[in-house]
């Protein structure tokens, strides 16, 4: 049951991260998010905000160096968790009434960098999960 929950959370995280990255592409050229792209971006962010902490809790056992995991999985897990939580925290700090306009611009910039950094982190995590799954399937079919 936990493996199924991990797979669902990973799928939600991967799909939502891809949607977030695609909808944020105009910001790379100096543009702003607005209209339907902003609405889709905010809808997909709900998936990441929900799935990422659950994924972190469910996978912490594999990420702290057990024999079941590999270096790629561990690196991808920690990078995904750190970049995702920094991205979430930076937007949350923007919503608090204590940030000045300059601070908000800085936080939005941090949000963009950490959000785009989450794409390769999620890719590493996914590749690590695939590699771990293949290693377990090879071990289970190897006689001896």
PAROMI-152901 format. One record per residue: residue number from 1; residue in one letter; x, y, z of N, C-alpha, C in turn. Coordinates in Angstrom, 3 decimals. Layout:
% residues N
+-----+--------+----------+----------+----------+----------+----------+----------+----------+----------+----------+
! num ! residu !    neast !   nnorth !      nup !   caeast !  canorth !     caup !    ceast !   cnorth !      cup !
+-----+--------+----------+----------+----------+----------+----------+----------+----------+----------+----------+
! NUM !      A !        X !        Y !        Z !        X !        Y !        Z !        X !        Y !        Z !
...
+-----+--------+----------+----------+----------+----------+----------+----------+----------+----------+----------+
% end
This chain:
% residues 144
+-----+--------+----------+----------+----------+----------+----------+----------+----------+----------+----------+
! num ! residu !    neast !   nnorth !      nup !   caeast !  canorth !     caup !    ceast !   cnorth !      cup !
+-----+--------+----------+----------+----------+----------+----------+----------+----------+----------+----------+
!   1 !      X !    0.818 !   -1.194 !    0.000 !    0.000 !    0.000 !    0.000 !    0.868 !    1.267 !    0.000 !
!   2 !      X !    1.974 !    1.215 !    0.754 !    2.869 !    2.375 !    0.805 !    3.546 !    2.579 !   -0.551 !
!   3 !      X !    3.920 !    1.472 !   -1.204 !    4.541 !    1.599 !   -2.527 !    3.584 !    2.246 !   -3.523 !
!   4 !      X !    2.311 !    1.896 !   -3.432 !    1.316 !    2.503 !   -4.317 !    1.177 !    3.995 !   -4.025 !
!   5 !      X !    1.156 !    4.354 !   -2.749 !    1.054 !    5.770 !   -2.370 !    2.281 !    6.546 !   -2.843 !
!   6 !      X !    3.463 !    5.932 !   -2.742 !    4.687 !    6.581 !   -3.223 !    4.603 !    6.805 !   -4.731 !
!   7 !      X !    4.143 !    5.795 !   -5.454 !    4.037 !    5.928 !   -6.916 !    3.034 !    7.008 !   -7.314 !
!   8 !      X !    1.909 !    7.065 !   -6.607 !    0.900 !    8.086 !   -6.919 !    1.451 !    9.475 !   -6.628 !
!   9 !      X !    2.090 !    9.639 !   -5.462 !    2.662 !   10.949 !   -5.111 !    3.766 !   11.344 !   -6.078 !
!  10 !      X !    4.582 !   10.384 !   -6.489 !    5.639 !   10.682 !   -7.458 !    5.039 !   11.079 !   -8.805 !
!  11 !      X !    4.007 !   10.375 !   -9.233 !    3.348 !   10.720 !  -10.494 !    2.750 !   12.123 !  -10.438 !
!  12 !      X !    2.073 !   12.436 !   -9.342 !    1.488 !   13.774 !   -9.182 !    2.587 !   14.830 !   -9.184 !
!  13 !      X !    3.679 !   14.562 !   -8.472 !    4.784 !   15.518 !   -8.406 !    5.423 !   15.725 !   -9.779 !
!  14 !      X !    5.648 !   14.654 !  -10.513 !    6.272 !   14.760 !  -11.839 !    5.371 !   15.521 !  -12.807 !
!  15 !      X !    4.100 !   15.147 !  -12.863 !    3.176 !   15.796 !  -13.801 !    2.995 !   17.265 !  -13.440 !
!  16 !      X !    2.781 !   17.544 !  -12.163 !    2.568 !   18.937 !  -11.750 !    3.824 !   19.781 !  -11.939 !
!  17 !      X !    4.998 !   19.210 !  -11.690 !    6.239 !   19.951 !  -11.909 !    6.417 !   20.272 !  -13.390 !
!  18 !      X !    6.077 !   19.335 !  -14.251 !    6.159 !   19.593 !  -15.693 !    5.195 !   20.702 !  -16.104 !
!  19 !      X !    3.973 !   20.658 !  -15.589 !    2.987 !   21.701 !  -15.903 !    3.462 !   23.049 !  -15.377 !
!  20 !      X !    3.996 !   23.071 !  -14.159 !    4.491 !   24.318 !  -13.576 !    5.638 !   24.896 !  -14.402 !
!  21 !      X !    6.544 !   24.031 !  -14.840 !    7.680 !   24.514 !  -15.637 !    7.223 !   25.057 !  -16.985 !
!  22 !      X !    6.294 !   24.365 !  -17.624 !    5.814 !   24.822 !  -18.935 !    5.064 !   26.145 !  -18.809 !
!  23 !      X !    4.220 !   26.262 !  -17.792 !    3.464 !   27.510 !  -17.646 !    4.346 !   28.670 !  -17.211 !
!  24 !      X !    5.503 !   28.383 !  -16.622 !    6.404 !   29.449 !  -16.176 !    7.440 !   29.832 !  -17.226 !
!  25 !      X !    7.440 !   29.177 !  -18.365 !    8.425 !   29.482 !  -19.411 !    8.440 !   30.945 !  -19.854 !
!  26 !      X !    7.304 !   31.637 !  -19.940 !    7.372 !   33.053 !  -20.335 !    8.204 !   33.918 !  -19.386 !
!  27 !      X !    8.343 !   33.491 !  -18.148 !    9.137 !   34.285 !  -17.203 !   10.628 !   34.237 !  -17.529 !
!  28 !      X !   11.058 !   33.245 !  -18.291 !   12.471 !   33.169 !  -18.674 !   12.856 !   34.279 !  -19.640 !
!  29 !      X !   11.894 !   34.758 !  -20.393 !   12.165 !   35.830 !  -21.352 !   11.786 !   37.198 !  -20.801 !
!  30 !      X !   11.541 !   37.266 !  -19.513 !   11.196 !   38.540 !  -18.895 !    9.711 !   38.814 !  -18.847 !
!  31 !      X !    8.904 !   37.871 !  -19.311 !    7.456 !   38.037 !  -19.286 !    6.884 !   37.740 !  -17.905 !
!  32 !      X !    5.593 !   37.884 !  -17.793 !    4.904 !   37.632 !  -16.534 !    3.842 !   36.571 !  -16.743 !
!  33 !      X !    3.535 !   35.880 !  -15.671 !    2.433 !   34.933 !  -15.720 !    1.130 !   35.707 !  -15.608 !
!  34 !      X !    0.205 !   35.409 !  -16.493 !   -1.103 !   36.056 !  -16.416 !   -2.118 !   35.203 !  -17.159 !
!  35 !      X !   -3.362 !   35.472 !  -16.934 !   -4.438 !   34.795 !  -17.638 !   -4.529 !   33.316 !  -17.323 !
!  36 !      X !   -4.791 !   32.533 !  -18.363 !   -4.988 !   31.092 !  -18.194 !   -3.716 !   30.387 !  -17.735 !
!  37 !      X !   -2.569 !   30.864 !  -18.178 !   -1.307 !   30.245 !  -17.752 !   -1.126 !   30.373 !  -16.244 !
!  38 !      X !   -1.488 !   31.513 !  -15.691 !   -1.387 !   31.711 !  -14.244 !   -2.357 !   30.808 !  -13.499 !
!  39 !      X !   -3.570 !   30.672 !  -14.020 !   -4.558 !   29.815 !  -13.364 !   -4.107 !   28.356 !  -13.393 !
!  40 !      X !   -3.613 !   27.888 !  -14.536 !   -3.109 !   26.514 !  -14.635 !   -1.908 !   26.329 !  -13.712 !
!  41 !      X !   -1.035 !   27.325 !  -13.646 !    0.135 !   27.275 !  -12.768 !   -0.305 !   27.127 !  -11.307 !
!  42 !      X !   -1.288 !   27.895 !  -10.914 !   -1.753 !   27.837 !   -9.526 !   -2.490 !   26.534 !   -9.235 !
!  43 !      X !   -3.199 !   25.995 !  -10.210 !   -3.865 !   24.707 !  -10.009 !   -2.840 !   23.586 !   -9.847 !
!  44 !      X !   -1.810 !   23.594 !  -10.666 !   -0.776 !   22.563 !  -10.575 !    0.033 !   22.704 !   -9.290 !
!  45 !      X !    0.164 !   23.928 !   -8.795 !    0.920 !   24.116 !   -7.556 !    0.237 !   23.422 !   -6.383 !
!  46 !      X !   -1.078 !   23.324 !   -6.422 !   -1.787 !   22.598 !   -5.371 !   -1.382 !   21.136 !   -5.313 !
!  47 !      X !   -1.142 !   20.541 !   -6.475 !   -0.686 !   19.152 !   -6.507 !    0.682 !   18.982 !   -5.883 !
!  48 !      X !    1.590 !   19.900 !   -6.179 !    2.942 !   19.817 !   -5.608 !    2.904 !   20.082 !   -4.104 !
!  49 !      X !    2.135 !   21.087 !   -3.701 !    2.056 !   21.428 !   -2.275 !    1.462 !   20.269 !   -1.475 !
!  50 !      X !    0.581 !   19.497 !   -2.084 !   -0.018 !   18.353 !   -1.399 !    0.873 !   17.118 !   -1.478 !
!  51 !      X !    1.345 !   16.789 !   -2.672 !    2.053 !   15.523 !   -2.880 !    3.480 !   15.530 !   -2.358 !
!  52 !      X !    4.164 !   16.671 !   -2.419 !    5.579 !   16.705 !   -2.039 !    5.814 !   16.361 !   -0.563 !
!  53 !      X !    5.088 !   16.950 !    0.389 !    5.311 !   16.550 !    1.787 !    4.945 !   15.093 !    2.057 !
!  54 !      X !    3.877 !   14.615 !    1.411 !    3.500 !   13.210 !    1.589 !    4.594 !   12.306 !    1.032 !
!  55 !      X !    5.108 !   12.647 !   -0.143 !    6.202 !   11.883 !   -0.741 !    7.432 !   11.909 !    0.166 !
!  56 !      X !    7.720 !   13.073 !    0.743 !    8.853 !   13.189 !    1.653 !    8.720 !   12.286 !    2.867 !
!  57 !      X !    7.525 !   12.235 !    3.430 !    7.296 !   11.390 !    4.609 !    7.376 !    9.914 !    4.239 !
!  58 !      X !    6.778 !    9.541 !    3.123 !    6.751 !    8.133 !    2.727 !    8.114 !    7.610 !    2.277 !
!  59 !      X !    8.950 !    8.480 !    1.705 !   10.231 !    8.024 !    1.155 !   11.428 !    8.290 !    2.059 !
!  60 !      X !   11.209 !    8.872 !    3.220 !   12.351 !    9.219 !    4.073 !   13.169 !    7.978 !    4.443 !
!  61 !      X !   12.516 !    6.842 !    4.581 !   13.228 !    5.606 !    4.904 !   14.194 !    5.191 !    3.812 !
!  62 !      X !   13.810 !    5.376 !    2.563 !   14.683 !    5.026 !    1.442 !   15.780 !    6.057 !    1.243 !
!  63 !      X !   15.547 !    7.266 !    1.705 !   16.477 !    8.351 !    1.400 !   17.577 !    8.542 !    2.436 !
!  64 !      X !   17.508 !    7.843 !    3.546 !   18.533 !    8.061 !    4.567 !   19.654 !    7.035 !    4.504 !
!  65 !      X !   19.710 !    6.278 !    3.429 !   20.875 !    5.432 !    3.219 !   20.673 !    3.961 !    3.485 !
!  66 !      X !   19.479 !    3.453 !    3.300 !   19.274 !    2.023 !    3.465 !   19.820 !    1.291 !    2.249 !
!  67 !      X !   19.878 !   -0.019 !    2.343 !   20.393 !   -0.808 !    1.226 !   19.434 !   -0.823 !    0.047 !
!  68 !      X !   18.164 !   -0.475 !    0.284 !   17.180 !   -0.508 !   -0.792 !   17.361 !    0.641 !   -1.780 !
!  69 !      X !   18.022 !    1.708 !   -1.368 !   18.101 !    2.875 !   -2.237 !   19.473 !    2.967 !   -2.895 !
!  70 !      X !   19.578 !    3.859 !   -3.844 !   20.842 !    4.103 !   -4.505 !   21.160 !    5.591 !   -4.416 !
!  71 !      X !   22.355 !    5.951 !   -4.801 !   22.800 !    7.336 !   -4.683 !   21.955 !    8.277 !   -5.526 !
!  72 !      X !   21.575 !    7.846 !   -6.708 !   20.754 !    8.677 !   -7.590 !   19.399 !    8.975 !   -6.948 !
!  73 !      X !   18.799 !    7.959 !   -6.341 !   17.518 !    8.143 !   -5.672 !   17.662 !    9.088 !   -4.486 !
!  74 !      X !   18.705 !    8.894 !   -3.690 !   18.917 !    9.754 !   -2.523 !   19.153 !   11.203 !   -2.933 !
!  75 !      X !   20.002 !   11.410 !   -3.915 !   20.293 !   12.763 !   -4.385 !   19.037 !   13.421 !   -4.959 !
!  76 !      X !   18.315 !   12.682 !   -5.785 !   17.081 !   13.207 !   -6.358 !   16.039 !   13.522 !   -5.304 !
!  77 !      X !   15.931 !   12.662 !   -4.298 !   14.959 !   12.885 !   -3.224 !   15.267 !   14.168 !   -2.468 !
!  78 !      X !   16.506 !   14.303 !   -2.007 !   16.856 !   15.473 !   -1.201 !   16.804 !   16.758 !   -2.020 !
!  79 !      X !   17.247 !   16.714 !   -3.268 !   17.171 !   17.914 !   -4.107 !   15.723 !   18.302 !   -4.398 !
!  80 !      X !   14.878 !   17.317 !   -4.664 !   13.460 !   17.597 !   -4.901 !   12.817 !   18.185 !   -3.664 !
!  81 !      X !   13.106 !   17.595 !   -2.518 !   12.513 !   18.082 !   -1.273 !   12.973 !   19.502 !   -0.958 !
!  82 !      X !   14.261 !   19.761 !   -1.081 !   14.793 !   21.090 !   -0.751 !   14.294 !   22.144 !   -1.738 !
!  83 !      X !   14.405 !   21.864 !   -3.037 !   13.960 !   22.864 !   -4.015 !   12.453 !   23.079 !   -3.942 !
!  84 !      X !   11.708 !   22.009 !   -3.754 !   10.255 !   22.139 !   -3.657 !    9.819 !   22.922 !   -2.432 !
!  85 !      X !   10.409 !   22.606 !   -1.284 !   10.028 !   23.316 !   -0.059 !   10.479 !   24.773 !   -0.090 !
!  86 !      X !   11.640 !   25.053 !   -0.685 !   12.066 !   26.452 !   -0.827 !   11.139 !   27.224 !   -1.755 !
!  87 !      X !   10.701 !   26.578 !   -2.807 !    9.771 !   27.225 !   -3.731 !    8.436 !   27.511 !   -3.048 !
!  88 !      X !    7.941 !   26.550 !   -2.298 !    6.685 !   26.735 !   -1.560 !    6.841 !   27.817 !   -0.501 !
!  89 !      X !    7.944 !   27.768 !    0.240 !    8.157 !   28.740 !    1.322 !    8.310 !   30.159 !    0.791 !
!  90 !      X !    8.949 !   30.307 !   -0.361 !    9.137 !   31.660 !   -0.896 !    7.804 !   32.296 !   -1.282 !
!  91 !      X !    6.897 !   31.516 !   -1.848 !    5.575 !   32.058 !   -2.181 !    4.770 !   32.313 !   -0.913 !
!  92 !      X !    4.900 !   31.429 !    0.056 !    4.194 !   31.630 !    1.324 !    4.648 !   32.920 !    2.003 !
!  93 !      X !    5.946 !   33.183 !    1.970 !    6.460 !   34.414 !    2.580 !    5.932 !   35.653 !    1.859 !
!  94 !      X !    5.703 !   35.544 !    0.548 !    5.118 !   36.669 !   -0.201 !    3.705 !   36.984 !    0.276 !
!  95 !      X !    3.009 !   35.974 !    0.742 !    1.621 !   36.164 !    1.161 !    1.492 !   36.793 !    2.537 !
!  96 !      X !    2.562 !   36.794 !    3.292 !    2.511 !   37.389 !    4.627 !    2.577 !   38.908 !    4.519 !
!  97 !      X !    1.912 !   39.619 !    5.412 !    1.853 !   41.085 !    5.291 !    3.122 !   41.820 !    5.710 !
!  98 !      X !    4.167 !   41.107 !    6.078 !    5.357 !   41.798 !    6.576 !    6.424 !   42.047 !    5.507 !
!  99 !      X !    6.241 !   41.511 !    4.305 !    7.264 !   41.676 !    3.267 !    7.054 !   42.981 !    2.502 !
! 100 !      X !    8.151 !   43.697 !    2.278 !    8.077 !   44.923 !    1.474 !    8.027 !   44.548 !   -0.011 !
! 101 !      X !    7.831 !   45.528 !   -0.851 !    7.775 !   45.280 !   -2.291 !    9.098 !   44.722 !   -2.802 !
! 102 !      X !   10.200 !   45.278 !   -2.337 !   11.515 !   44.789 !   -2.749 !   11.721 !   43.345 !   -2.294 !
! 103 !      X !   11.303 !   43.054 !   -1.073 !   11.418 !   41.689 !   -0.558 !   10.556 !   40.732 !   -1.372 !
! 104 !      X !    9.367 !   41.175 !   -1.746 !    8.490 !   40.324 !   -2.562 !    9.109 !   40.029 !   -3.925 !
! 105 !      X !    9.724 !   41.029 !   -4.538 !   10.395 !   40.802 !   -5.825 !   11.527 !   39.788 !   -5.665 !
! 106 !      X !   12.268 !   39.893 !   -4.572 !   13.349 !   38.941 !   -4.302 !   12.793 !   37.541 !   -4.076 !
! 107 !      X !   11.711 !   37.445 !   -3.308 !   11.102 !   36.142 !   -3.040 !   10.543 !   35.505 !   -4.312 !
! 108 !      X !    9.957 !   36.302 !   -5.177 !    9.443 !   35.769 !   -6.446 !   10.600 !   35.290 !   -7.321 !
! 109 !      X !   11.715 !   36.000 !   -7.286 !   12.894 !   35.568 !   -8.041 !   13.437 !   34.249 !   -7.484 !
! 110 !      X !   13.499 !   34.146 !   -6.160 !   13.917 !   32.890 !   -5.523 !   12.959 !   31.768 !   -5.911 !
! 111 !      X !   11.669 !   32.082 !   -5.921 !   10.656 !   31.097 !   -6.304 !   10.903 !   30.584 !   -7.726 !
! 112 !      X !   11.238 !   31.479 !   -8.622 !   11.512 !   31.072 !  -10.000 !   12.735 !   30.182 !  -10.113 !
! 113 !      X !   13.819 !   30.570 !   -9.446 !   15.041 !   29.764 !   -9.506 !   14.834 !   28.386 !   -8.888 !
! 114 !      X !   14.221 !   28.348 !   -7.708 !   14.025 !   27.051 !   -7.053 !   13.008 !   26.201 !   -7.807 !
! 115 !      X !   12.014 !   26.864 !   -8.408 !   11.029 !   26.116 !   -9.190 !   11.646 !   25.468 !  -10.412 !
! 116 !      X !   12.451 !   26.227 !  -11.145 !   13.110 !   25.641 !  -12.315 !   14.181 !   24.627 !  -11.902 !
! 117 !      X !   14.800 !   24.803 !  -10.737 !   15.774 !   23.821 !  -10.251 !   15.096 !   22.520 !   -9.839 !
! 118 !      X !   13.806 !   22.593 !   -9.590 !   13.074 !   21.392 !   -9.205 !   12.913 !   20.422 !  -10.379 !
! 119 !      X !   12.949 !   20.921 !  -11.595 !   12.774 !   20.055 !  -12.773 !   13.882 !   18.999 !  -12.862 !
! 120 !      X !   15.174 !   19.375 !  -12.841 !   16.197 !   18.319 !  -12.863 !   16.204 !   17.477 !  -11.587 !
! 121 !      X !   15.804 !   18.071 !  -10.466 !   15.753 !   17.303 !   -9.223 !   14.701 !   16.198 !   -9.314 !
! 122 !      X !   13.533 !   16.528 !   -9.835 !   12.474 !   15.526 !  -10.004 !   12.896 !   14.482 !  -11.036 !
! 123 !      X !   13.624 !   14.907 !  -12.055 !   14.132 !   13.966 !  -13.053 !   15.095 !   12.974 !  -12.407 !
! 124 !      X !   16.006 !   13.469 !  -11.569 !   16.931 !   12.574 !  -10.857 !   16.176 !   11.605 !   -9.956 !
! 125 !      X !   15.176 !   12.107 !   -9.250 !   14.384 !   11.250 !   -8.367 !   13.678 !   10.161 !   -9.167 !
! 126 !      X !   13.091 !   10.530 !  -10.278 !   12.388 !    9.551 !  -11.112 !   13.352 !    8.507 !  -11.663 !
! 127 !      X !   14.501 !    8.946 !  -12.149 !   15.503 !    7.994 !  -12.651 !   16.006 !    7.089 !  -11.531 !
! 128 !      X !   16.192 !    7.639 !  -10.344 !   16.606 !    6.836 !   -9.201 !   15.569 !    5.798 !   -8.816 !
! 129 !      X !   14.298 !    6.173 !   -8.883 !   13.220 !    5.221 !   -8.583 !   13.175 !    4.104 !   -9.627 !
! 130 !      X !   13.341 !    4.466 !  -10.892 !   13.350 !    3.456 !  -11.957 !   14.533 !    2.514 !  -11.774 !
! 131 !      X !   15.687 !    3.072 !  -11.482 !   16.892 !    2.255 !  -11.283 !   16.727 !    1.321 !  -10.086 !
! 132 !      X !   16.163 !    1.837 !   -9.003 !   15.940 !    1.026 !   -7.805 !   14.963 !   -0.106 !   -8.108 !
! 133 !      X !   13.925 !    0.193 !   -8.859 !   12.934 !   -0.825 !   -9.210 !   13.552 !   -1.902 !  -10.094 !
! 134 !      X !   14.385 !   -1.491 !  -11.042 !   15.040 !   -2.471 !  -11.917 !   16.001 !   -3.356 !  -11.134 !
! 135 !      X !   16.726 !   -2.772 !  -10.182 !   17.659 !   -3.565 !   -9.379 !   16.905 !   -4.602 !   -8.563 !
! 136 !      X !   15.752 !   -4.226 !   -8.017 !   14.970 !   -5.169 !   -7.226 !   14.368 !   -6.261 !   -8.103 !
! 137 !      X !   13.954 !   -5.924 !   -9.315 !   13.380 !   -6.946 !  -10.194 !   14.460 !   -7.911 !  -10.674 !
! 138 !      X !   15.673 !   -7.419 !  -10.898 !   16.775 !   -8.298 !  -11.301 !   17.156 !   -9.214 !  -10.148 !
! 139 !      X !   17.212 !   -8.667 !   -8.941 !   17.577 !   -9.476 !   -7.778 !   16.531 !  -10.539 !   -7.488 !
! 140 !      X !   15.265 !  -10.216 !   -7.695 !   14.224 !  -11.180 !   -7.364 !   14.146 !  -12.310 !   -8.388 !
! 141 !      X !   14.639 !  -12.106 !   -9.603 !   14.583 !  -13.163 !  -10.616 !   15.901 !  -13.914 !  -10.754 !
! 142 !      X !   16.951 !  -13.431 !  -10.098 !   18.244 !  -14.097 !  -10.181 !   18.244 !  -15.305 !   -9.250 !
! 143 !      X !   18.532 !  -16.501 !   -9.783 !   18.549 !  -17.679 !   -8.905 !   19.732 !  -17.625 !   -7.945 !
! 144 !      X !   19.522 !  -18.209 !   -6.800 !   20.625 !  -18.290 !   -5.843 !   20.345 !  -17.529 !   -4.693 !
+-----+--------+----------+----------+----------+----------+----------+----------+----------+----------+----------+
% end
